[in-house]
């Protein structure tokens, strides 16, 4: 289980994984679609990667290295 003491580098594929996002920031939040299906990790991963690309475009010199 991820915790606040995990050390991650910018060389990791994602700044935060979907599992870490759920455990550290979205605990107690139910993410379901209209049919009651859980939101898959792949959807959260897509949003994380999109946010990383947006930050790279907005902040000069910021580059996230993907493995």
C-alpha positions as MATLAB code, in Angstrom:
seq = 'XXXXXXXXXXXXXXXXXXXXXXXXXXXXXXXXXXXXXXXXXXXXXXXXXXXXXXXXXXXXXXXXXXX';
ca = [
       0.000    0.000    0.000;
       1.442    3.399   -0.946;
       2.090    5.905    1.810;
       3.320    9.458    2.156;
       6.882    8.243    2.757;
       7.289    6.641   -0.672;
      10.132    8.231   -2.607;
       9.618    8.624   -6.344;
      11.834   10.252   -8.934;
      10.868   12.150  -12.076;
      12.345    9.249  -14.041;
       9.362    7.129  -13.064;
       6.800    6.656  -15.799;
       4.148    8.628  -13.898;
       4.508   11.296  -11.239;
       1.877    9.330   -9.320;
       0.246    6.039  -10.203;
      -3.499    5.426  -10.307;
      -3.148    3.173   -7.246;
      -1.311    5.883   -5.299;
      -3.830    8.516   -6.372;
      -6.718    6.389   -5.098;
      -4.968    5.470   -1.829;
      -3.505    8.862   -0.932;
      -5.975   11.409   -2.285;
      -9.229    9.721   -3.322;
      -9.800    7.413   -0.346;
     -13.512    7.267    0.447;
     -14.423    8.608   -3.005;
     -16.445    6.232   -5.156;
     -15.596    6.621   -8.843;
     -18.294    4.870  -10.873;
     -19.945    5.420  -14.222;
     -23.697    5.683  -14.807;
     -24.028    1.887  -14.841;
     -22.254    1.445  -11.492;
     -18.960    0.182  -12.955;
     -15.743    1.213  -11.195;
     -13.494    3.646  -13.055;
     -10.550    1.609  -14.359;
      -6.962    2.504  -13.500;
      -6.343    3.070  -17.209;
      -8.686    6.082  -17.127;
      -6.889    7.628  -14.153;
      -3.532    6.906  -15.811;
      -4.750    8.732  -18.930;
      -5.653   11.804  -16.846;
      -2.301   11.697  -15.016;
      -0.367   11.553  -18.303;
      -2.524   14.351  -19.758;
      -1.777   16.536  -16.730;
       1.946   15.821  -17.102;
       1.880   16.876  -20.787;
      -0.087   20.024  -19.910;
       2.425   20.981  -17.215;
       5.319   20.432  -19.618;
       3.648   22.806  -22.086;
       2.897   25.462  -19.455;
       6.135   25.471  -17.460;
       9.255   26.283  -19.489;
      12.041   23.774  -18.962;
       9.905   21.170  -17.185;
      10.366   17.746  -18.741;
       9.065   14.472  -17.302;
      11.258   11.601  -18.439;
       9.263    8.528  -19.356;
      10.888    5.125  -19.078;
];
